Amino acid sequence: MLGLELALAGHLLWHASADGNAGKPSCPVQKSAQVDVRWRSEPIKYDFSRNTDNLNHREVDTVNPYGTHVSTDVGGLMTGNIKYESNIQVSSIRYPVGDITCLWIDKVIIDVVIDPTILIAAEHPQGTCQHDAIMEHEFKHIMADRNVVKDHVQGLRTAASAAVQKVGMVGPKPSIMGDHFKQKMTEYIQDALKKRMDELYADRKNRQIAIDNKKEYDRVDAVCKGRSDK
């Protein structure tokens, strides 16, 4: 519906000009919006208090590389979501003549936040070889999250900019409907961002699964074989 409303708004401006109604206000040219994507990784949190059985029953975004018929113990996990928040600022100008309003998106700021926690089973206490080997593996998961966000930042910025241009200048609209159109404009940008973030999440899942392959699991298990500090 928003595209139709924008088309009707453009027709309204053209029609007023064609009729020579110079006294009627029209919307100004849309100014360039500020669009920025910021990301950060929160300090890593650690939890070494849970036993192996507890970790085995936690849901993870991975696949057992040995197949469903083989049971494996989980010595460690990396948990934490990649979240995002959007701050969308809609500006407007109201004309007392006719009590009409023009609206445009002035600013879109997206914050993407990684909030990781590493869990290592209590059976592998700090200072042991197995603890260190598992820690190294879990850091790979954290680096994958950081890399996937960095790789998608420009795509998020492009998607937000394209959505802002698609919305364009909305109006003139009855001022009483200003809040309604502000909400529709904001929702349009949010929908575009969600679609792009869904692509990031799908990419993230594939990258995380790729880390938990049989070769990597075998490598972690082999690191401490024959050592007394296992």
SVG drawing of the C-alpha trace seen along z (x, -y; Angstrom):
<svg xmlns="http://www.w3.org/2000/svg" viewBox="-8 -32 60 77">
<polyline fill="none" stroke="black" stroke-width="0.4" points="0.0,0.0 2.8,-2.4 4.0,-2.4 0.5,-3.2 0.2,-6.0 3.5,-7.5 2.3,-7.4 -0.9,-9.1 1.0,-11.8 3.2,-12.4 0.0,-12.7 -1.4,-15.2 1.6,-17.5 1.6,-17.2 -2.2,-17.9 -1.9,-21.0 0.8,-22.4 -1.0,-21.6 -4.1,-23.4 -2.0,-26.5 -2.8,-26.3 0.5,-28.0 -0.9,-29.1 -1.3,-25.6 1.8,-24.2 3.8,-21.3 6.4,-19.2 10.1,-20.2 12.7,-18.2 13.7,-15.3 17.1,-15.8 19.6,-13.0 19.0,-10.9 21.8,-9.8 22.1,-6.1 24.6,-4.3 25.2,-0.8 27.3,-0.3 28.3,3.0 30.1,4.2 30.9,7.3 30.3,7.3 33.0,8.6 33.0,12.4 31.3,14.0 32.5,17.4 30.7,20.2 32.6,23.2 30.1,24.3 27.9,26.7 28.6,30.4 28.8,32.3 25.3,33.7 23.9,30.2 25.7,29.0 24.6,32.0 20.9,31.0 21.4,27.4 20.0,26.5 22.7,25.5 22.9,24.3 25.0,27.2 24.9,30.8 26.7,33.8 29.6,34.4 29.7,38.1 26.0,38.6 22.8,39.0 23.7,42.6 26.8,41.6 26.5,40.0 29.1,37.3 29.8,35.4 29.8,31.7 32.9,30.4 32.1,26.7 29.7,24.4 29.5,20.8 26.1,19.2 24.8,15.7 22.6,14.0 23.3,11.4 20.8,8.7 20.0,5.5 18.1,2.3 17.0,-0.4 16.5,-4.1 14.4,-5.6 13.7,-9.3 10.9,-10.7 10.9,-14.5 7.9,-16.5 6.8,-20.0 3.3,-21.3 1.5,-23.9 -1.3,-25.8 -2.9,-26.4 -5.1,-23.4 -3.6,-21.8 -1.4,-19.4 1.9,-17.8 4.9,-16.5 7.0,-13.7 10.4,-12.2 12.9,-9.9 15.8,-11.9 17.9,-9.3 18.3,-5.6 20.8,-4.2 21.2,-0.4 23.1,1.1 24.2,4.8 25.4,6.4 27.1,9.7 26.8,11.0 28.9,14.2 29.2,16.6 31.7,19.5 30.6,22.6 33.2,25.3 32.1,28.4 33.2,28.5 34.9,31.9 37.6,29.9 38.8,27.4 40.9,24.4 44.6,25.1 44.0,28.5 44.9,29.2 41.4,30.2 40.0,26.9 42.5,24.9 41.7,27.0 38.0,26.5 38.5,22.8 40.4,22.5 37.6,24.2 34.9,22.0 36.9,18.9 36.5,20.0 32.7,19.7 33.1,16.2 35.3,15.1 32.8,16.5 30.1,14.3 32.3,11.2 33.2,12.0 29.7,12.6 28.6,9.3 31.5,7.4 30.7,9.0 27.0,8.0 27.4,4.4 27.6,2.9 24.6,4.9 22.5,3.6 23.6,0.1 22.7,0.5 19.3,2.1 18.4,-0.7 19.5,-3.4 17.4,-1.8 14.4,-1.6 14.7,-5.3 14.8,-6.3 11.8,-4.0 9.8,-5.8 10.9,-9.2 8.9,-12.3 5.4,-11.5 2.7,-14.1 1.1,-16.5 -1.1,-14.6 -3.8,-15.7 -2.0,-16.6 -4.4,-14.6 -3.0,-11.5 0.6,-12.4 1.2,-9.8 -0.4,-7.1 2.0,-7.8 5.0,-8.1 4.2,-4.6 3.8,-3.2 7.1,-4.7 8.9,-3.3 7.5,0.1 8.6,0.1 12.2,-0.5 12.0,2.1 10.7,4.7 13.6,4.1 16.1,4.4 14.5,7.6 14.7,9.2 18.4,8.3 19.1,9.5 17.4,12.8 20.0,13.3 22.8,12.6 21.3,15.1 21.1,17.8 24.8,17.1 25.7,17.2 24.1,20.6 26.0,22.1 29.3,20.7 28.8,22.1 27.9,25.5 31.0,25.5 33.2,25.1 31.8,28.2 33.1,30.7 34.5,34.1 38.1,33.0 37.9,30.2 36.3,32.5 39.0,35.1 41.7,32.4 40.4,31.1 40.2,34.6 43.8,35.4 45.4,32.3 45.6,33.7 46.1,37.4 49.0,38.8 49.3,35.7 49.1,35.9 47.3,32.6 44.2,33.6"/>
</svg>
